[in-house]
């Protein structure tokens, strides 16, 4: 006879954790205690949660768990970047990257096994798509990364100051799990991150952007990469369904939902002879009029059989100067972790089914996650 499935407490928001303990006949404040043990102290064995009664610890061991994926590989770059390959099951693995930059430590997390969108300049999309990650699998990436640094210092300072959903997958095609995971990251009983320091990056799933504005307050980045529909559809195929006019309107609507001053980050991978001309820079200026934003120019990071080359530094500088001259804030991202294939666009993980791509995301968009 099969044993009842245990609840993985990594997957629960504060409200869900409170409801879980109430279902056990316990006070809701037990949720506060257990969330701190898990997310603040990295304790996964209920026997060591010493401010709980012995009876409750025994009961939790029967009905719950704190389960994380197996660390299949971990790599450390010369520049301090760290990458973990996390094995989810026999067939699937994901990659998570930590990028240090002075006092800032950014963790790049995955939201899917592979990616269905098949953006032409991204190695992840070439792997195909298998499935969405669960809330627990997303949070486990933060948990594993944080524990790799050992105990917090006396001031409770954490090495992870920022989280970006820029790893494997399209976050807004896994809407429910990504939003719940973000809520745990923002919660003081979880990882206590500022809403300005948790960023969801999307290739432009317009209905989900509109819904996101009504659901959780955090930072938004758009994987843009082209100033016109013809080129963007080549580079980012989802643009055929959600062209730039609708995407820019959605960005304006997103910003209008907040009274405080917000900016959207526009990500733009620089591809030599493809999207890096002075004319395209001027087109980009026109496209972004009326959208408070900052443009992040990203050097292309090569992968096997990639059909593109990185734009020359002089061309990137010329492109940036045109944007700056038009009053846009534009920066050039420093490439980190490329010696361990941990740079932007290089994450591949392990995907068992390499055939499910465009049909998968087209099928996902109308269903319950975006209603």
Secondary structure, 3 states (H helix, E strand, C coil): CCCCCCEEHHHCCHHHHHHHHHHCCCCCHHHHHHHHHHHHCCCCCHHHCCCCCHHHHHHHHHHEECCCCEEEEEEECCCCCEEEEEECCCCCEEEEEEEEECCEEEEECCCEEECCCCCCCCCHHHHCEEEECCHHHHHHHHHHHHHCCCCCCCCCCCCCCEEEECCCCCHHHCHHHHHHHHHHHHCCCCCCCCHHHEEEEECCCHHHHHHHHCCCCCEEEEECCCCCHHHHHHHCHHHHCCCHHHHHHHHHHHHHCCCCCCCEEEEEEEECCCCCCHHHHHHHHHHCCCCCEEEEEEECCCCCCCCCCECCHHHHHHHHHHHHHCCCEEEEECCCCHHHCCCCCCCCCECCCCCCCHHHHHHHHCCHHHC
